[in-house]
Amino acid sequence: MPTFELSVICLLALVAWFWLDTLRAREAGIAATRALCLGRGLQLLDDTVASESLRLARDDDGKVRFRRVYAFEYSDTGDNRRHGSVTLLGSRVIMLDVTERVLELVK
C-alpha cells in the first residue's frame, strides 16, 4: 500500500477516534450538569453544554489527557439565565462552576 494512502487512513482513524472521544466527554459533562441542576433545584436551559476550550493537561498519574471546558446556562428562578461551566480531564469531571459557587470534585 502506498505511503500516501496509508497516511490518509491513519488520519481518518485519528479523526474518528477524536470525534468519538469528544462525544463521550460531552455526554459525561451533560450528565454531571444535569445531576447538579437536579440536586440543587436548578433548571438546565437548552439541556446541553457547548464547547468552550480544549487543551492538553496531565492527570494525577502523569498521563496526558484532553482538558475540555464546556459552558452551559441554567436558571434558578425560571426567569433568568445564569452561566456555568463543567471541566473534564479525559472523560472525568473535575470541576463544576455555577456562577458564584465553584464545586471541586475530588475523587
VMD Tcl script that builds the backbone (N, CA, C; Angstrom):
set m [mol new atoms 321]
animate dup $m
set s [atomselect $m all]
$s set {name element resname resid chain x y z} {
  {N N MET 1 A 0.858 -1.174 0.000}
  {CA C MET 1 A 0.000 0.000 0.000}
  {C C MET 1 A 0.905 1.239 0.000}
  {N N PRO 2 A 0.644 2.182 -0.888}
  {CA C PRO 2 A 1.476 3.396 -0.932}
  {C C PRO 2 A 1.393 4.199 0.372}
  {N N THR 3 A 2.433 4.950 0.640}
  {CA C THR 3 A 2.545 5.727 1.868}
  {C C THR 3 A 1.436 6.764 1.997}
  {N N PHE 4 A 1.069 7.414 0.910}
  {CA C PHE 4 A 0.034 8.434 0.962}
  {C C PHE 4 A -1.299 7.850 1.417}
  {N N GLU 5 A -1.680 6.716 0.832}
  {CA C GLU 5 A -2.954 6.095 1.200}
  {C C GLU 5 A -2.949 5.644 2.659}
  {N N LEU 6 A -1.823 5.102 3.108}
  {CA C LEU 6 A -1.699 4.682 4.493}
  {C C LEU 6 A -1.794 5.885 5.440}
  {N N SER 7 A -1.204 6.990 5.051}
  {CA C SER 7 A -1.281 8.219 5.857}
  {C C SER 7 A -2.712 8.738 5.942}
  {N N VAL 8 A -3.434 8.696 4.854}
  {CA C VAL 8 A -4.822 9.156 4.839}
  {C C VAL 8 A -5.685 8.262 5.728}
  {N N ILE 9 A -5.479 6.961 5.662}
  {CA C ILE 9 A -6.243 6.033 6.501}
  {C C ILE 9 A -5.948 6.290 7.977}
  {N N CYS 10 A -4.680 6.493 8.314}
  {CA C CYS 10 A -4.307 6.790 9.706}
  {C C CYS 10 A -4.924 8.109 10.171}
  {N N LEU 11 A -4.911 9.106 9.312}
  {CA C LEU 11 A -5.504 10.394 9.651}
  {C C LEU 11 A -7.007 10.269 9.877}
  {N N LEU 12 A -7.691 9.525 9.024}
  {CA C LEU 12 A -9.136 9.321 9.186}
  {C C LEU 12 A -9.436 8.557 10.471}
  {N N ALA 13 A -8.618 7.564 10.810}
  {CA C ALA 13 A -8.804 6.824 12.057}
  {C C ALA 13 A -8.599 7.734 13.262}
  {N N LEU 14 A -7.617 8.604 13.202}
  {CA C LEU 14 A -7.356 9.546 14.287}
  {C C LEU 14 A -8.510 10.532 14.458}
  {N N VAL 15 A -9.047 11.043 13.364}
  {CA C VAL 15 A -10.182 11.964 13.412}
  {C C VAL 15 A -11.415 11.262 13.988}
  {N N ALA 16 A -11.647 10.020 13.580}
  {CA C ALA 16 A -12.797 9.262 14.107}
  {C C ALA 16 A -12.641 9.023 15.609}
  {N N TRP 17 A -11.432 8.663 16.047}
  {CA C TRP 17 A -11.193 8.458 17.484}
  {C C TRP 17 A -11.433 9.750 18.266}
  {N N PHE 18 A -10.905 10.871 17.774}
  {CA C PHE 18 A -11.077 12.155 18.463}
  {C C PHE 18 A -12.545 12.531 18.541}
  {N N TRP 19 A -13.284 12.328 17.463}
  {CA C TRP 19 A -14.707 12.654 17.439}
  {C C TRP 19 A -15.473 11.827 18.476}
  {N N LEU 20 A -15.213 10.521 18.524}
  {CA C LEU 20 A -15.892 9.661 19.497}
  {C C LEU 20 A -15.491 9.997 20.930}
  {N N ASP 21 A -14.223 10.316 21.154}
  {CA C ASP 21 A -13.760 10.706 22.479}
  {C C ASP 21 A -14.422 12.007 22.928}
  {N N THR 22 A -14.583 12.934 22.008}
  {CA C THR 22 A -15.248 14.198 22.319}
  {C C THR 22 A -16.717 13.978 22.651}
  {N N LEU 23 A -17.386 13.107 21.923}
  {CA C LEU 23 A -18.795 12.798 22.230}
  {C C LEU 23 A -18.933 12.172 23.607}
  {N N ARG 24 A -18.020 11.254 23.959}
  {CA C ARG 24 A -18.060 10.604 25.271}
  {C C ARG 24 A -17.847 11.630 26.387}
  {N N ALA 25 A -16.891 12.526 26.206}
  {CA C ALA 25 A -16.630 13.560 27.214}
  {C C ALA 25 A -17.816 14.516 27.330}
  {N N ARG 26 A -18.397 14.886 26.211}
  {CA C ARG 26 A -19.554 15.793 26.231}
  {C C ARG 26 A -20.726 15.170 26.972}
  {N N GLU 27 A -20.982 13.885 26.727}
  {CA C GLU 27 A -22.064 13.193 27.422}
  {C C GLU 27 A -21.805 13.135 28.928}
  {N N ALA 28 A -20.549 12.933 29.321}
  {CA C ALA 28 A -20.211 12.943 30.752}
  {C C ALA 28 A -20.452 14.324 31.345}
  {N N GLY 29 A -20.130 15.367 30.590}
  {CA C GLY 29 A -20.375 16.736 31.045}
  {C C GLY 29 A -21.859 17.036 31.185}
  {N N ILE 30 A -22.647 16.585 30.235}
  {CA C ILE 30 A -24.092 16.798 30.301}
  {C C ILE 30 A -24.684 16.054 31.494}
  {N N ALA 31 A -24.253 14.815 31.705}
  {CA C ALA 31 A -24.773 14.026 32.829}
  {C C ALA 31 A -24.436 14.685 34.165}
  {N N ALA 32 A -23.204 15.176 34.322}
  {CA C ALA 32 A -22.809 15.837 35.573}
  {C C ALA 32 A -23.586 17.125 35.773}
  {N N THR 33 A -23.806 17.859 34.702}
  {CA C THR 33 A -24.537 19.119 34.782}
  {C C THR 33 A -26.000 18.872 35.127}
  {N N ARG 34 A -26.599 17.865 34.512}
  {CA C ARG 34 A -27.992 17.526 34.837}
  {C C ARG 34 A -28.132 17.126 36.301}
  {N N ALA 35 A -27.195 16.302 36.773}
  {CA C ALA 35 A -27.245 15.855 38.165}
  {C C ALA 35 A -27.093 17.037 39.118}
  {N N LEU 36 A -26.203 17.955 38.802}
  {CA C LEU 36 A -26.016 19.151 39.639}
  {C C LEU 36 A -27.289 19.978 39.685}
  {N N CYS 37 A -27.862 20.242 38.508}
  {CA C CYS 37 A -29.076 21.058 38.459}
  {C C CYS 37 A -30.232 20.377 39.177}
  {N N LEU 38 A -30.374 19.090 39.003}
  {CA C LEU 38 A -31.444 18.355 39.679}
  {C C LEU 38 A -31.247 18.390 41.191}
  {N N GLY 39 A -30.027 18.200 41.644}
  {CA C GLY 39 A -29.743 18.197 43.081}
  {C C GLY 39 A -29.888 19.549 43.747}
  {N N ARG 40 A -29.693 20.607 43.003}
  {CA C ARG 40 A -29.772 21.960 43.560}
  {C C ARG 40 A -31.086 22.667 43.246}
  {N N GLY 41 A -31.989 21.995 42.560}
  {CA C GLY 41 A -33.275 22.610 42.221}
  {C C GLY 41 A -33.152 23.670 41.144}
  {N N LEU 42 A -32.189 23.502 40.243}
  {CA C LEU 42 A -31.982 24.448 39.149}
  {C C LEU 42 A -32.523 23.851 37.859}
  {N N GLN 43 A -32.772 24.723 36.891}
  {CA C GLN 43 A -33.256 24.275 35.596}
  {C C GLN 43 A -32.123 24.416 34.586}
  {N N LEU 44 A -31.713 23.297 33.967}
  {CA C LEU 44 A -30.688 23.328 32.922}
  {C C LEU 44 A -31.347 23.794 31.633}
  {N N LEU 45 A -30.953 24.958 31.157}
  {CA C LEU 45 A -31.561 25.523 29.961}
  {C C LEU 45 A -30.944 24.896 28.715}
  {N N ASP 46 A -31.719 24.672 27.717}
  {CA C ASP 46 A -31.326 24.064 26.448}
  {C C ASP 46 A -30.874 22.617 26.601}
  {N N ASP 47 A -30.802 22.109 27.817}
  {CA C ASP 47 A -30.471 20.714 28.112}
  {C C ASP 47 A -29.192 20.238 27.421}
  {N N THR 48 A -28.190 21.114 27.333}
  {CA C THR 48 A -26.942 20.748 26.679}
  {C C THR 48 A -25.797 21.615 27.171}
  {N N VAL 49 A -24.594 21.263 26.743}
  {CA C VAL 49 A -23.397 22.047 27.033}
  {C C VAL 49 A -22.734 22.408 25.706}
  {N N ALA 50 A -21.958 23.482 25.709}
  {CA C ALA 50 A -21.274 23.934 24.497}
  {C C ALA 50 A -19.781 24.011 24.764}
  {N N SER 51 A -18.991 23.569 23.822}
  {CA C SER 51 A -17.542 23.560 23.973}
  {C C SER 51 A -16.999 24.975 24.129}
  {N N GLU 52 A -16.167 25.154 25.142}
  {CA C GLU 52 A -15.575 26.468 25.408}
  {C C GLU 52 A -14.061 26.458 25.183}
  {N N SER 53 A -13.388 25.387 25.612}
  {CA C SER 53 A -11.946 25.295 25.363}
  {C C SER 53 A -11.492 23.843 25.362}
  {N N LEU 54 A -10.345 23.626 24.720}
  {CA C LEU 54 A -9.741 22.315 24.617}
  {C C LEU 54 A -8.239 22.491 24.669}
  {N N ARG 55 A -7.587 21.747 25.565}
  {CA C ARG 55 A -6.124 21.785 25.626}
  {C C ARG 55 A -5.629 20.485 26.254}
  {N N LEU 56 A -4.331 20.282 26.212}
  {CA C LEU 56 A -3.732 19.105 26.816}
  {C C LEU 56 A -3.357 19.404 28.255}
  {N N ALA 57 A -3.513 18.416 29.130}
  {CA C ALA 57 A -3.140 18.550 30.540}
  {C C ALA 57 A -2.797 17.164 31.069}
  {N N ARG 58 A -2.081 17.133 32.171}
  {CA C ARG 58 A -1.718 15.852 32.789}
  {C C ARG 58 A -2.677 15.529 33.926}
  {N N ASP 59 A -3.005 14.238 34.048}
  {CA C ASP 59 A -3.855 13.810 35.154}
  {C C ASP 59 A -2.992 13.477 36.367}
  {N N ASP 60 A -3.587 12.932 37.410}
  {CA C ASP 60 A -2.861 12.620 38.642}
  {C C ASP 60 A -1.763 11.583 38.439}
  {N N ASP 61 A -1.929 10.730 37.440}
  {CA C ASP 61 A -0.936 9.702 37.159}
  {C C ASP 61 A 0.155 10.188 36.201}
  {N N GLY 62 A 0.058 11.432 35.753}
  {CA C GLY 62 A 1.048 11.990 34.846}
  {C C GLY 62 A 0.770 11.723 33.378}
  {N N LYS 63 A -0.367 11.105 33.068}
  {CA C LYS 63 A -0.725 10.837 31.675}
  {C C LYS 63 A -1.304 12.098 31.039}
  {N N VAL 64 A -0.983 12.292 29.781}
  {CA C VAL 64 A -1.505 13.448 29.043}
  {C C VAL 64 A -2.926 13.133 28.597}
  {N N ARG 65 A -3.839 14.023 28.921}
  {CA C ARG 65 A -5.258 13.891 28.573}
  {C C ARG 65 A -5.739 15.211 27.966}
  {N N PHE 66 A -6.894 15.145 27.320}
  {CA C PHE 66 A -7.533 16.366 26.860}
  {C C PHE 66 A -8.288 16.983 28.028}
  {N N ARG 67 A -8.078 18.271 28.240}
  {CA C ARG 67 A -8.828 19.028 29.246}
  {C C ARG 67 A -9.847 19.853 28.486}
  {N N ARG 68 A -11.110 19.524 28.700}
  {CA C ARG 68 A -12.192 20.203 27.987}
  {C C ARG 68 A -13.029 21.010 28.962}
  {N N VAL 69 A -13.406 22.200 28.544}
  {CA C VAL 69 A -14.310 23.028 29.333}
  {C C VAL 69 A -15.550 23.260 28.482}
  {N N TYR 70 A -16.699 22.939 29.071}
  {CA C TYR 70 A -17.985 23.148 28.410}
  {C C TYR 70 A -18.780 24.174 29.193}
  {N N ALA 71 A -19.435 25.074 28.476}
  {CA C ALA 71 A -20.285 26.092 29.098}
  {C C ALA 71 A -21.741 25.640 29.005}
  {N N PHE 72 A -22.521 26.079 29.976}
  {CA C PHE 72 A -23.955 25.799 29.952}
  {C C PHE 72 A -24.675 26.957 30.614}
  {N N GLU 73 A -25.982 27.000 30.410}
  {CA C GLU 73 A -26.818 28.012 31.046}
  {C C GLU 73 A -27.878 27.324 31.881}
  {N N TYR 74 A -28.164 27.933 33.017}
  {CA C TYR 74 A -29.170 27.398 33.917}
  {C C TYR 74 A -29.968 28.555 34.492}
  {N N SER 75 A -31.079 28.210 35.119}
  {CA C SER 75 A -31.917 29.217 35.754}
  {C C SER 75 A -32.231 28.770 37.168}
  {N N ASP 76 A -32.155 29.710 38.100}
  {CA C ASP 76 A -32.512 29.370 39.478}
  {C C ASP 76 A -33.931 29.821 39.812}
  {N N THR 77 A -34.478 30.745 39.037}
  {CA C THR 77 A -35.837 31.224 39.293}
  {C C THR 77 A -36.805 30.892 38.154}
  {N N GLY 78 A -36.283 30.535 37.000}
  {CA C GLY 78 A -37.114 30.294 35.824}
  {C C GLY 78 A -37.265 31.525 34.960}
  {N N ASP 79 A -36.857 32.694 35.470}
  {CA C ASP 79 A -36.981 33.945 34.724}
  {C C ASP 79 A -35.636 34.526 34.303}
  {N N ASN 80 A -34.556 33.843 34.614}
  {CA C ASN 80 A -33.244 34.407 34.296}
  {C C ASN 80 A -32.342 33.338 33.687}
  {N N ARG 81 A -31.229 33.790 33.141}
  {CA C ARG 81 A -30.216 32.902 32.592}
  {C C ARG 81 A -28.917 33.156 33.324}
  {N N ARG 82 A -28.342 32.110 33.875}
  {CA C ARG 82 A -27.042 32.200 34.528}
  {C C ARG 82 A -26.087 31.276 33.782}
  {N N HIS 83 A -24.818 31.625 33.841}
  {CA C HIS 83 A -23.801 30.860 33.123}
  {C C HIS 83 A -23.019 29.978 34.079}
  {N N GLY 84 A -22.700 28.793 33.622}
  {CA C GLY 84 A -21.880 27.870 34.386}
  {C C GLY 84 A -20.950 27.136 33.445}
  {N N SER 85 A -20.046 26.354 34.012}
  {CA C SER 85 A -19.148 25.558 33.186}
  {C C SER 85 A -18.817 24.258 33.886}
  {N N VAL 86 A -18.461 23.278 33.098}
  {CA C VAL 86 A -18.023 21.989 33.602}
  {C C VAL 86 A -16.685 21.686 32.933}
  {N N THR 87 A -15.709 21.256 33.745}
  {CA C THR 87 A -14.373 20.960 33.255}
  {C C THR 87 A -14.127 19.463 33.375}
  {N N LEU 88 A -13.629 18.886 32.290}
  {CA C LEU 88 A -13.335 17.463 32.269}
  {C C LEU 88 A -11.873 17.233 31.913}
  {N N LEU 89 A -11.287 16.237 32.524}
  {CA C LEU 89 A -9.949 15.794 32.176}
  {C C LEU 89 A -10.111 14.373 31.656}
  {N N GLY 90 A -9.964 14.210 30.367}
  {CA C GLY 90 A -10.352 12.958 29.728}
  {C C GLY 90 A -11.865 12.922 29.714}
  {N N SER 91 A -12.456 11.886 30.267}
  {CA C SER 91 A -13.920 11.849 30.365}
  {C C SER 91 A -14.371 11.954 31.824}
  {N N ARG 92 A -13.447 12.384 32.702}
  {CA C ARG 92 A -13.749 12.519 34.129}
  {C C ARG 92 A -14.008 13.986 34.475}
  {N N VAL 93 A -15.120 14.246 35.127}
  {CA C VAL 93 A -15.466 15.603 35.545}
  {C C VAL 93 A -14.575 15.981 36.728}
  {N N ILE 94 A -13.880 17.118 36.606}
  {CA C ILE 94 A -13.015 17.555 37.701}
  {C C ILE 94 A -13.507 18.836 38.365}
  {N N MET 95 A -14.381 19.594 37.689}
  {CA C MET 95 A -14.888 20.818 38.306}
  {C C MET 95 A -16.205 21.243 37.665}
  {N N LEU 96 A -17.109 21.714 38.516}
  {CA C LEU 96 A -18.365 22.322 38.069}
  {C C LEU 96 A -18.390 23.743 38.613}
  {N N ASP 97 A -18.603 24.706 37.746}
  {CA C ASP 97 A -18.630 26.110 38.140}
  {C C ASP 97 A -20.040 26.640 37.902}
  {N N VAL 98 A -20.683 27.065 38.991}
  {CA C VAL 98 A -22.038 27.607 38.904}
  {C C VAL 98 A -21.990 29.018 39.471}
  {N N THR 99 A -21.811 29.996 38.605}
  {CA C THR 99 A -21.720 31.425 38.876}
  {C C THR 99 A -20.924 31.772 40.135}
  {N N GLU 100 A -21.564 31.894 41.265}
  {CA C GLU 100 A -20.879 32.296 42.487}
  {C C GLU 100 A -20.177 31.141 43.168}
  {N N ARG 101 A -20.652 29.936 42.918}
  {CA C ARG 101 A -20.106 28.786 43.626}
  {C C ARG 101 A -19.331 27.896 42.667}
  {N N VAL 102 A -18.148 27.493 43.080}
  {CA C VAL 102 A -17.357 26.534 42.331}
  {C C VAL 102 A -17.301 25.256 43.151}
  {N N LEU 103 A -17.700 24.172 42.540}
  {CA C LEU 103 A -17.715 22.890 43.240}
  {C C LEU 103 A -16.545 22.053 42.750}
  {N N GLU 104 A -15.547 21.828 43.598}
  {CA C GLU 104 A -14.402 20.992 43.267}
  {C C GLU 104 A -14.785 19.532 43.496}
  {N N LEU 105 A -14.501 18.695 42.552}
  {CA C LEU 105 A -14.781 17.269 42.698}
  {C C LEU 105 A -13.458 16.566 42.939}
  {N N VAL 106 A -13.318 15.960 44.081}
  {CA C VAL 106 A -12.106 15.243 44.417}
  {C C VAL 106 A -12.469 13.770 44.547}
  {N N LYS 107 A -11.791 12.952 43.770}
  {CA C LYS 107 A -12.061 11.502 43.814}
  {C C LYS 107 A -10.762 10.774 43.943}
}
mol reanalyze $m
mol bondsrecalc $m
mol representation Tube
mol addrep $m
